[in-house]
Amino acid sequence: MFNLFGQEPYLLIAKFDLARLPVKILKRLPVHLLKQFAVQVELDSLWYWALTHDIVMSPAGSVFEQWPLKETFTTLLAAHCAKLGYAARDSVVDRLNKVIYEVISEPVKELITNKDVIVMYLCFPVLEGLVKFAMSPVIDLNGQVKVSSDIMKKQFRIGQKVSSLVVLLRALEANASTISSDPDLALNLKDFRLQVESIAASSQILPPYIKSGDGWDTIYYLRNVTLHGTKGAPLRSGLLTNLICLIVWHLMDEKAVSKELHNIATRPRNFKFPKCYYPPEL
């Protein structure tokens, strides 16, 4: 849930227009946004996801035209940013909420009010597909090894299949410097993983993985209990979406992203641009 509760002075969005921040900071921002989840899912993350959507849908996101899950990814962000059913903060949201409860059919109402569960199930295929897309020099989208590779101290031959999300995440972190031209990807992935480990060790927000304290193991555990139907979906979609966005920002050309950020930062705020999410509505 997203709310303010007098926290405005402590939010990043109260101090900065995210679109005016340097690209280097925006790439790393999910590491710091994750710390806020010790309290709740903060509005800073919502703003960041909305900005990520607009960048990906701009010419700066052209690299994702070759990614089959681009539409699933944008659907994930749309579900996060959709405000129907939330507590009304203005007349527009109030009118939309009345549509939910007075006009639409019961199945549609259930779909809207339970979008948090739907979002959780979208996160894992998007994350796994994105990791394989990022590792396309060595692994195809089916997980088959394209070139003989040493993936996490295990030799994989051409044609072998890597099917484990935890192996893929570890391999992406370990090989980021060789498969990506972005020097920041390896460090930011490592620090994101360490932040997950810190949260899992110090609170009940994330389940600690029994066999190790590795952050990628924790995410893999969440994936298994969700997709294998072991338990009801644990609502950790904010954490996963921030990891997805971290990877997304590192796959785009920095100069093209900077140009698009300037366009977003200077466009009129009193006009709602079609298909744009940033800044998100409350």
C-alpha positions as CSV (number, residue, x, y, z in Angstrom):
1,M,0.0,0.0,0.0
2,F,1.1,3.6,-0.6
3,N,0.4,6.3,1.8
4,L,1.9,9.4,3.4
5,F,0.9,9.5,7.1
6,G,3.0,12.6,7.7
7,Q,6.1,11.2,6.1
8,E,6.4,13.8,3.4
9,P,9.5,15.4,4.9
10,Y,11.4,12.1,4.8
11,L,10.5,11.0,1.2
12,L,13.0,11.6,-1.7
13,I,10.2,12.8,-3.9
14,A,9.6,15.7,-1.4
15,K,13.1,16.9,-2.0
16,F,13.9,15.9,-5.6
17,D,12.3,15.5,-9.0
18,L,13.6,12.0,-9.8
19,A,13.8,12.9,-13.5
20,R,16.4,15.5,-12.7
21,L,18.7,13.1,-10.8
22,P,21.9,11.8,-12.6
23,V,21.5,8.5,-14.4
24,K,24.2,6.9,-12.2
25,I,22.1,7.6,-9.1
26,L,18.9,6.3,-10.7
27,K,20.6,3.1,-11.6
28,R,21.5,2.5,-8.0
29,L,18.4,3.9,-6.4
30,P,16.7,0.5,-5.8
31,V,19.4,-0.4,-3.3
32,H,18.3,2.5,-1.1
33,L,14.6,2.2,-1.8
34,L,14.7,-1.4,-0.5
35,K,15.6,0.0,3.0
36,Q,12.2,1.7,3.1
37,F,10.4,-1.6,3.0
38,A,11.3,-2.2,6.6
39,V,8.3,0.2,7.2
40,Q,6.1,-0.1,4.2
41,V,6.1,0.2,0.4
42,E,6.9,3.9,0.1
43,L,5.8,6.4,-2.5
44,D,9.4,6.9,-3.6
45,S,9.3,3.4,-5.2
46,L,6.0,4.2,-6.9
47,W,7.6,7.4,-8.4
48,Y,10.6,5.4,-9.5
49,W,8.6,2.6,-11.2
50,A,6.5,5.3,-13.1
51,L,9.7,7.0,-14.3
52,T,11.2,3.6,-15.3
53,H,8.0,2.9,-17.4
54,D,8.3,6.2,-19.3
55,I,12.0,5.7,-20.0
56,V,11.5,2.1,-21.3
57,M,8.6,3.3,-23.5
58,S,10.7,6.1,-24.9
59,P,13.4,5.8,-27.7
60,A,15.9,5.3,-24.9
61,G,14.3,1.9,-24.2
62,S,14.7,0.6,-27.8
63,V,16.9,-2.2,-26.6
64,F,13.8,-3.9,-25.1
65,E,12.1,-4.1,-28.5
66,Q,13.9,-7.5,-28.8
67,W,12.7,-8.7,-25.4
68,P,9.5,-10.9,-25.7
69,L,8.4,-10.0,-22.1
70,K,8.4,-6.2,-22.6
71,E,4.6,-6.1,-22.6
72,T,4.5,-8.3,-19.4
73,F,7.0,-5.9,-17.8
74,T,4.9,-2.8,-18.7
75,T,1.7,-4.6,-17.5
76,L,3.5,-5.2,-14.1
77,L,4.3,-1.5,-13.8
78,A,0.7,-0.6,-14.9
79,A,-0.7,-2.8,-12.1
80,H,1.6,-1.1,-9.6
81,C,0.6,2.4,-10.7
82,A,-3.1,1.8,-11.1
83,K,-4.9,3.6,-8.3
84,L,-8.4,2.3,-8.6
85,G,-9.7,1.1,-5.2
86,Y,-7.3,3.2,-3.1
87,A,-8.4,5.7,-0.6
88,A,-9.7,8.8,-2.4
89,R,-7.3,11.8,-2.2
90,D,-9.1,13.8,-4.8
91,S,-12.4,14.0,-6.8
92,V,-11.0,12.0,-9.7
93,V,-10.0,9.0,-7.6
94,D,-13.3,9.3,-5.7
95,R,-15.3,9.1,-8.9
96,L,-13.3,6.2,-10.2
97,N,-13.8,4.3,-6.9
98,K,-17.6,4.8,-7.3
99,V,-17.3,3.2,-10.7
100,I,-15.7,0.2,-9.0
101,Y,-18.4,-0.3,-6.4
102,E,-21.5,0.9,-8.3
103,V,-21.0,0.1,-12.0
104,I,-18.6,-2.7,-12.8
105,S,-19.3,-6.4,-12.4
106,E,-18.2,-8.4,-9.4
107,P,-15.4,-10.4,-11.3
108,V,-13.9,-7.1,-12.5
109,K,-14.1,-5.7,-9.0
110,E,-12.3,-8.7,-7.6
111,L,-9.6,-8.4,-10.2
112,I,-9.0,-4.7,-9.4
113,T,-9.0,-5.0,-5.6
114,N,-6.7,-8.1,-5.7
115,K,-4.2,-6.7,-8.1
116,D,-1.4,-7.1,-5.5
117,V,-1.6,-10.8,-5.8
118,I,-1.6,-10.6,-9.6
119,V,1.5,-8.4,-9.5
120,M,3.3,-10.9,-7.4
121,Y,2.8,-13.6,-9.9
122,L,4.0,-11.3,-12.8
123,C,7.2,-10.5,-11.0
124,F,9.0,-13.8,-11.3
125,P,8.6,-14.5,-15.0
126,V,9.6,-10.9,-15.7
127,L,12.6,-11.2,-13.5
128,E,13.8,-14.5,-14.9
129,G,13.2,-13.4,-18.5
130,L,15.1,-10.2,-17.9
131,V,18.1,-11.9,-16.3
132,K,18.4,-14.2,-19.3
133,F,17.9,-11.2,-21.7
134,A,20.7,-9.4,-19.9
135,M,22.9,-12.5,-20.2
136,S,22.1,-12.9,-23.9
137,P,25.8,-13.0,-24.9
138,V,26.1,-16.4,-23.1
139,I,22.5,-17.7,-22.5
140,D,19.5,-17.6,-24.8
141,L,16.0,-16.8,-23.6
142,N,15.2,-20.5,-23.2
143,G,18.2,-20.7,-20.7
144,Q,20.4,-22.7,-23.1
145,V,24.1,-21.9,-23.0
146,K,25.3,-20.3,-26.3
147,V,29.0,-20.4,-25.6
148,S,31.0,-22.7,-23.2
149,S,30.9,-20.8,-20.0
150,D,32.1,-21.1,-16.4
151,I,28.9,-20.1,-14.5
152,M,29.4,-19.9,-10.8
153,K,32.3,-22.4,-10.8
154,K,30.4,-24.9,-12.8
155,Q,31.3,-25.5,-16.5
156,F,28.3,-25.3,-18.8
157,R,28.7,-26.7,-22.3
158,I,27.0,-25.3,-25.4
159,G,23.4,-26.5,-25.4
160,Q,23.1,-27.1,-21.7
161,K,20.2,-25.5,-20.0
162,V,20.3,-23.2,-17.0
163,S,16.8,-23.4,-15.4
164,S,17.4,-22.1,-11.8
165,L,16.6,-18.5,-11.1
166,V,19.2,-18.5,-8.2
167,V,21.9,-19.7,-10.6
168,L,21.0,-17.1,-13.1
169,L,21.0,-14.3,-10.5
170,R,24.4,-15.4,-9.2
171,A,25.8,-15.7,-12.7
172,L,24.5,-12.2,-13.7
173,E,26.3,-10.7,-10.6
174,A,29.5,-12.6,-11.1
175,N,29.7,-12.0,-14.9
176,A,28.2,-8.5,-15.1
177,S,31.6,-6.9,-16.0
178,T,32.1,-9.2,-19.0
179,I,28.6,-9.4,-20.4
180,S,27.7,-5.7,-19.9
181,S,29.5,-2.6,-20.9
182,D,28.1,-0.9,-17.7
183,P,30.7,-1.0,-15.0
184,D,28.1,-0.2,-12.2
185,L,26.0,-3.3,-12.8
186,A,28.1,-5.8,-10.8
187,L,28.4,-3.5,-7.8
188,N,24.8,-2.5,-7.7
189,L,23.6,-6.1,-7.9
190,K,26.0,-7.1,-5.1
191,D,24.7,-4.3,-2.9
192,F,21.1,-5.1,-3.6
193,R,21.8,-8.7,-2.6
194,L,23.5,-7.6,0.6
195,Q,20.5,-5.4,1.4
196,V,18.1,-8.3,0.9
197,E,20.3,-10.4,3.3
198,S,20.3,-7.6,5.9
199,I,16.5,-7.4,5.8
200,A,16.0,-11.1,5.9
201,A,18.4,-11.5,8.9
202,S,17.0,-8.6,11.0
203,S,13.2,-8.9,10.5
204,Q,10.2,-10.9,9.5
205,I,9.7,-9.0,6.3
206,L,11.5,-11.6,4.4
207,P,11.9,-15.3,5.2
208,P,15.5,-16.2,5.9
209,Y,16.6,-19.0,3.6
210,I,17.4,-22.1,5.7
211,K,20.5,-23.3,3.9
212,S,22.3,-19.9,3.6
213,G,22.0,-16.2,4.2
214,D,22.4,-15.4,0.5
215,G,20.0,-12.8,-0.8
216,W,19.5,-14.6,-4.1
217,D,18.6,-17.7,-2.2
218,T,15.9,-15.7,-0.4
219,I,14.4,-14.5,-3.7
220,Y,14.6,-18.0,-5.0
221,Y,12.7,-19.2,-2.0
222,L,10.0,-16.6,-2.6
223,R,9.8,-17.7,-6.2
224,N,9.3,-21.4,-5.2
225,V,6.7,-21.0,-2.6
226,T,4.8,-18.6,-4.9
227,L,4.9,-20.5,-8.2
228,H,4.7,-24.0,-6.8
229,G,1.6,-23.2,-4.8
230,T,3.2,-24.1,-1.5
231,K,1.7,-21.0,0.2
232,G,-0.3,-18.0,-0.7
233,A,1.7,-15.4,-2.6
234,P,3.9,-13.5,-0.2
235,L,3.5,-9.8,-1.0
236,R,7.1,-8.9,-1.8
237,S,6.4,-7.5,-5.3
238,G,7.9,-4.1,-4.4
239,L,11.3,-5.8,-3.6
240,L,11.2,-7.8,-6.9
241,T,10.1,-4.8,-9.0
242,N,13.0,-2.7,-7.7
243,L,15.4,-5.5,-8.6
244,I,13.8,-5.7,-12.1
245,C,14.1,-1.9,-12.5
246,L,17.7,-1.9,-11.3
247,I,18.6,-4.3,-14.1
248,V,16.5,-2.5,-16.7
249,W,18.3,0.9,-16.1
250,H,21.7,-0.8,-16.6
251,L,20.7,-2.2,-20.0
252,M,19.9,1.1,-21.6
253,D,22.3,3.6,-23.3
254,E,23.2,6.2,-20.7
255,K,23.3,9.1,-23.2
256,A,19.9,8.3,-24.6
257,V,18.5,7.9,-21.1
258,S,19.9,11.3,-20.0
259,K,18.3,13.0,-23.1
260,E,14.9,11.4,-22.3
261,L,15.1,12.3,-18.6
262,H,15.6,16.0,-19.7
263,N,12.5,15.7,-21.8
264,I,10.5,14.3,-18.9
265,A,11.8,16.9,-16.4
266,T,11.0,19.8,-18.7
267,R,7.5,18.8,-19.9
268,P,4.5,20.7,-18.5
269,R,3.2,19.1,-15.3
270,N,-0.3,20.5,-15.8
271,F,-0.9,18.4,-18.9
272,K,-1.2,14.6,-18.7
273,F,0.8,13.1,-21.5
274,P,-0.8,10.0,-23.1
275,K,0.7,6.7,-22.0
276,C,3.0,8.4,-19.5
277,Y,3.0,7.4,-15.9
278,Y,5.4,9.9,-14.4
279,P,4.6,11.6,-12.1
280,P,2.1,9.0,-10.8
281,E,-1.4,10.0,-9.6
282,L,-2.3,9.8,-6.0
